[in-house]
Every structure is written in C-alpha cells, then in structure tokens.
Amino acid sequence: MTPDASTDDAADRPVFAAEITPHRSLTPRAFLFVMVAFAGLCTVLSVPFYLMGAWPVLGFLGLDVLALWIAFRLSFAQARACERIVLTYVELFVEKISQHGLKREWRFNPLWVRVRTERDEDFGMTRIAVAERGAEIDVAGALSPHEREEFADAFGRALAVAKAGPRAPSTVG
C-alpha cells in the first residue's frame, strides 16, 4: 500500500459522527398503560354522573381521552425526526430528516466551517450553528442546554482535528 492510498482512506473515515433524535420518555408499552389507566379513570368518574342523569359528562370525558391520545400520537410522530452529522477530513455532512420523512442535506468544507453558539445566562447554551461563508444552519436543536454544551465541545475538538488533516504514516526506513 502506498502512503497516498492510506491517506485517502484516512480522509474518508469519520472524525466525528452523531445522530440526534428528540427525547421521548414514554415507550409504546408505557403509552398503552397510561391510556388504559386514563380511560379507566374517566370511565369510573363518569358512572356517577350518568346515574344522576348528567349523561353528557360521558361524552366530555371521552373527548378528554381522545385529546390525550391525539397529543401522544403527535408527540410520537415528532420523535421520528432526526439529525445526522458526520465530519471527515474532507467534508462535513449534515442531514436533517423531518417527522414526515423529508430529507435535507448540507455539505461543507471543514477548513471553512465555524461553530457559532449563543448562550443565555439563565438557560445555558441556547443555539449551535454551523457556518461556512454565507451559509449557516442550526444543529443539535433537540438537545438540552447542558447536552448542547457537551456537543459543542466535542464537535469543536473534532473540527480542529479535521482541520489539522490526517496524519500520514511515518516512512522511516
């Protein structure tokens, strides 16, 4: 293998890779448990009203169950969104996939990329953006301020490594 070939292989290897998805605290099984418990509670609460002749309460409690189900379904649909960031020595690739499956891709030269952050005294890091010349996109929006801080540090270190370039193997003879 020639030194040039190994340098080309190293240039294509990721220096940094991340896949960011929105947080969701409920699993599908927990969702089912919550819905069954809430529907059961609404049923138990509606029986006395029905027996007193206030039967419209059943419909309103049924609407509450439906509204909760719709809210959870929308939340789970938003969880399908994701963001992929891959940094190699020759390219920064950012891909954002919406909850509907629509993909958007950006490609940057790591030598020109700058990481821009915004902080708030009370909330911590509120924004991370990747900028190259005239283009700027926000990344890591689904992370908490503390996680954004960690992401920005790790990404900044990886960007510095990518800018330094791959280290060619020594050819000491």
C-alpha positions in Angstrom: 0.0 0.0 0.0 1.3 3.4 -0.9 1.3 6.3 1.6 -1.1 8.2 -0.6 -3.7 5.4 -0.6 -3.6 5.2 3.2 -4.0 9.0 3.5 -7.1 8.8 1.2 -8.6 6.1 3.4 -8.0 8.2 6.5 -9.6 11.2 4.8 -12.8 9.3 4.3 -13.0 7.9 7.8 -15.3 9.9 10.2 -13.6 12.1 12.7 -17.0 12.8 14.3 -20.4 11.3 13.9 -23.6 12.0 15.7 -27.3 11.1 15.3 -29.6 13.4 17.3 -33.2 12.4 17.9 -35.8 14.2 20.1 -36.2 12.8 23.7 -39.3 10.8 24.4 -39.9 9.5 27.9 -42.7 7.0 27.1 -42.2 3.7 25.4 -45.1 2.3 23.4 -45.9 -0.1 26.3 -45.9 2.8 28.8 -48.1 4.8 26.4 -50.6 1.9 26.4 -50.5 1.7 30.2 -51.2 5.5 30.5 -54.0 5.4 28.0 -55.7 2.4 29.6 -55.4 3.9 33.1 -56.7 7.3 32.0 -59.6 5.7 30.1 -60.4 3.6 33.1 -60.3 6.6 35.4 -62.6 8.6 33.1 -65.0 5.6 32.9 -65.1 5.3 36.7 -65.6 9.1 37.1 -68.4 9.2 34.5 -70.6 6.4 36.0 -71.9 8.5 39.0 -72.7 11.4 36.6 -74.5 9.0 34.2 -76.6 7.6 37.1 -77.5 11.2 38.2 -78.8 11.9 34.7 -75.9 14.1 33.6 -75.0 11.8 30.7 -73.3 14.5 28.6 -70.4 14.2 31.0 -69.6 10.8 29.5 -69.0 12.4 26.1 -66.8 15.2 27.5 -64.7 12.6 29.4 -64.5 10.6 26.2 -63.3 13.7 24.4 -60.6 14.0 27.1 -59.4 10.5 26.3 -59.4 11.2 22.6 -57.5 14.5 23.1 -54.8 12.8 25.2 -54.5 10.0 22.6 -54.1 12.6 19.8 -51.5 14.5 21.8 -49.4 11.4 22.4 -49.7 10.3 18.7 -48.4 13.8 17.6 -45.6 13.5 20.1 -44.6 10.1 18.8 -44.8 11.4 15.2 -42.4 14.2 16.1 -40.0 11.7 17.5 -39.4 10.3 14.0 -37.4 13.4 13.2 -33.6 13.1 13.4 -30.4 14.9 12.6 -27.2 13.2 11.4 -23.8 15.0 11.5 -20.7 13.3 10.0 -17.4 15.0 9.9 -14.5 13.6 7.9 -11.2 15.3 7.0 -12.6 16.4 3.6 -16.3 17.1 4.3 -18.9 18.0 7.0 -22.2 16.3 6.1 -25.4 17.4 7.9 -28.7 15.7 7.2 -32.0 16.6 8.8 -35.0 14.3 8.5 -38.3 15.8 9.4 -41.1 13.9 11.2 -42.7 13.4 7.7 -39.6 11.8 6.3 -38.4 14.8 4.3 -34.6 14.9 4.0 -32.5 18.0 3.7 -28.7 17.7 3.3 -25.8 20.2 3.6 -22.2 19.6 2.7 -19.4 21.9 3.9 -15.6 22.0 3.6 -14.3 21.6 7.2 -11.5 24.0 6.6 -14.0 26.9 6.2 -16.5 25.8 8.9 -17.0 27.8 12.0 -19.1 26.8 15.0 -21.3 29.6 16.4 -23.0 29.4 19.7 -25.4 31.5 21.7 -25.7 31.4 25.5 -28.3 32.7 27.9 -27.2 33.5 31.5 -30.2 31.6 32.9 -30.7 28.8 30.5 -27.2 27.9 29.2 -26.4 27.3 25.6 -29.5 28.0 23.5 -28.1 27.6 20.0 -25.4 25.9 18.0 -24.9 26.8 14.3 -22.5 25.6 11.7 -21.4 28.4 9.4 -19.4 28.4 6.2 -19.1 31.6 4.2 -22.7 32.7 3.6 -24.5 29.6 4.7 -25.4 28.9 8.3 -27.6 26.1 9.8 -28.7 25.3 13.3 -27.7 21.9 14.6 -28.5 19.9 17.8 -31.8 21.7 18.4 -33.3 18.6 20.1 -30.7 18.6 22.8 -31.0 20.2 26.2 -28.7 23.2 27.0 -26.3 21.0 29.0 -26.2 18.4 26.2 -25.6 21.3 23.6 -22.6 22.4 25.7 -21.1 18.9 25.6 -21.9 18.5 21.9 -20.3 21.9 21.0 -17.2 21.0 22.9 -16.8 17.5 21.3 -17.7 18.9 17.8 -15.3 21.8 18.2 -12.4 19.4 19.1 -13.3 17.1 16.2 -13.4 20.1 13.8 -9.9 21.1 15.0 -8.7 17.6 14.3 -10.3 17.6 10.8 -8.7 21.0 10.0 -5.3 19.6 11.0 -5.7 16.9 8.5 -5.0 13.1 8.5 -1.6 12.1 9.8 0.3 10.2 7.1 2.1 7.0 8.4 5.7 7.6 9.0 8.0 6.2 6.4 11.1 5.6 8.5 13.3 3.2 6.7 
